[in-house]
Amino acid sequence: MTTADFRTTAARVACDVNVAGVPWPAYKVIALVLGAVVALVVGVATTTAATAVLAGAGVGTVTWVVFSAFCAATR
């Protein structure tokens, strides 16, 4: 194994999370959790489903894009 292979493997391990034995990129799990939490909080606060869904989707999308760029930069 060369140094480049080791760095790629180390970066992949740092960006992966096991979900039911399947490796998922950590940014996907973080985005899904944050989106669900924001949707729940906004839904309880406003009692409007449309606002809650849009807020959760917006936070999830922004989180997904930002963290995916960060994880891609470390590879």
Residue pairs with C-beta under 8 A, 6 or more apart in sequence:
1 9
8 75
11 71
11 74
11 75
12 75
14 26
14 74
15 25
15 26
15 27
15 71
15 74
15 75
16 23
16 24
16 25
16 26
17 23
17 24
17 25
17 26
17 29
18 24
19 29
25 68
25 71
26 67
26 71
27 63
27 64
27 67
27 68
27 70
27 71
28 64
30 63
30 67
31 60
31 61
31 63
31 64
31 67
32 60
34 59
34 60
34 63
35 56
35 57
35 59
35 60
35 61
35 63
36 56
36 60
38 55
38 56
38 59
38 60
39 52
39 53
39 55
39 56
39 57
40 52
40 56
42 51
42 52
42 55
42 56
43 49
43 51
43 52
46 52
